[in-house]
Amino acid sequence: MNLKRLTWSFTTAFLMMAISWLGFLNDIPNPTTAQLLVYGFYALSTWFLLFFNRSESQAFKDFFQIGFRHFILVTLLMALFSYIFIQLHPNLIEDSAKQLRLAIQASNNRTPAEIERDVKLFIEGYPTAMVSRTIFGYLVVGSLVTAISSFLLTLQKK
């Protein structure tokens, strides 16, 4: 991988982490807005990487290869960030478990033992679920943006 592209990917991931962190610190009041900003930045960085690495007679596969390496590295770094973030903030797991417990109790269709079992399973699986969601989300967005951008850039004549 080209050092310039590698630096671009690391910079993208670190800026995405910064946006996520600002969202967590409530500098961005709505968590959905923070997540959309992260995805938007991710999409733009992927497109810019492809746009500024184009040359004459470049095929779709050439663009996609550049974008693929970019979004795989960014996804890996964001998954690592998500795992470390969750481990450093166990209160997120506890708050989510409390909300789950209240929701299950409000449904009035489980015994207290079943509720405790479900909450315990939720707590144990929370980090895995969050990291899996992170990986899936960034892979989907990265592959879509890369494929669409690659297609559009192959249509464009330099």
C-alpha positions, -999 to 999 in steps of 0.1 A, spaced: 0 0 0 13 34 -9 25 54 21 4 84 12 -28 63 10 -19 46 43 -15 79 60 -48 90 45 -65 59 59 -50 64 94 -59 101 93 -95 93 83 -99 67 111 -84 91 137 -107 120 127 -137 96 127 -126 86 163 -124 123 172 -160 129 159 -172 99 178 -155 111 210 -170 146 206 -204 130 202 -198 110 234 -188 142 253 -221 157 242 -205 184 221 -228 169 195 -261 166 213 -278 138 193 -259 105 191 -276 98 157 -262 131 144 -227 122 156 -230 88 138 -242 104 106 -213 128 107 -189 99 111 -204 80 82 -205 112 61 -168 120 68 -160 83 60 -178 85 27 -162 118 17 -127 106 26 -131 75 6 -144 95 -24 -116 120 -21 -90 93 -19 -103 77 -51 -108 111 -69 -72 123 -62 -56 90 -71 -72 87 -105 -52 86 -137 -60 81 -174 -74 47 -184 -79 35 -149 -103 6 -147 -130 0 -121 -109 -27 -104 -80 -3 -99 -102 23 -82 -120 -4 -62 -86 -19 -50 -75 15 -37 -109 20 -19 -110 -16 -6 -76 -12 11 -88 21 26 -121 9 40 -107 -23 53 -80 -4 73 -105 22 85 -129 -5 96 -102 -24 115 -91 8 133 -127 18 141 -135 -17 154 -105 -16 177 -115 19 188 -150 7 196 -138 -23 216 -113 -1 237 -140 26 241 -165 1 255 -139 -14 278 -130 20 292 -166 30 297 -184 1 315 -211 25 325 -224 23 289 -231 -14 294 -247 -8 328 -270 19 315 -281 -2 286 -286 -32 309 -308 -10 331 -329 1 302 -333 -35 290 -343 -46 324 -370 -19 326 -383 -27 291 -385 -64 299 -402 -57 333 -427 -34 316 -437 -61 292 -449 -83 322 -443 -116 304 -412 -129 321 -403 -141 356 -376 -123 376 -352 -152 371 -357 -149 333 -352 -112 334 -319 -116 353 -307 -143 329 -315 -121 299 -298 -91 313 -268 -111 322 -265 -125 287 -270 -89 273 -241 -76 295 -218 -105 284 -226 -100 247 -226 -62 246 -190 -56 236 -192 -83 209 -225 -69 196 -212 -33 194 -180 -43 177 -199 -65 152 -223 -36 145 -193 -13 140 -176 -37 116 -207 -44 96 -217 -7 93 -183 5 81 -178 -24 57 -212 -18 41 -207 20 38 -171 16 26 -180 -10 0 -210 10 -13 -191 43 -15 -161 26 -31 -182 8 -57 -203 38 -66 -173 62 -67 -152 37 -87 -180 33 -112 -185 71 -115 -148 78 -119 -144 52 -146 -172 69 -166 -155 103 -162 -129 112 -188 -99 130 -175 
